[in-house]
Each structure stands twice: as C-alpha cells, then as structure tokens.
C-alpha cells in the first residue's frame, strides 16, 4: 500500500493540486476501502471548515 501525504489530500480538497498529484491521489483511493474511508472523513471535516 502506498502512503499519501496529508498535504496532498489538503491540496486536492482545496483544488490546488497538479494533474499528476490528482492521479496519485485517485490511485491511492482505488487501493483500498480504508483509504477511501480516510479520505471521506477528511473531506467531511474540510467541508465543515469551509
């Protein structure tokens, strides 16, 4: 399993990542349901802050 930096997730959620970074994050999301759950949790927090 690959590791994705929290900074990359934050850049993705704030729409400030490059196309390559978005592909990297999407690949990470496809690796496991746990990755998807982690992302969804962080996305929920992000949406409550904005």
Order of alpha helices (4+ residues) and beta strands (2+ residues): alpha-alpha-alpha
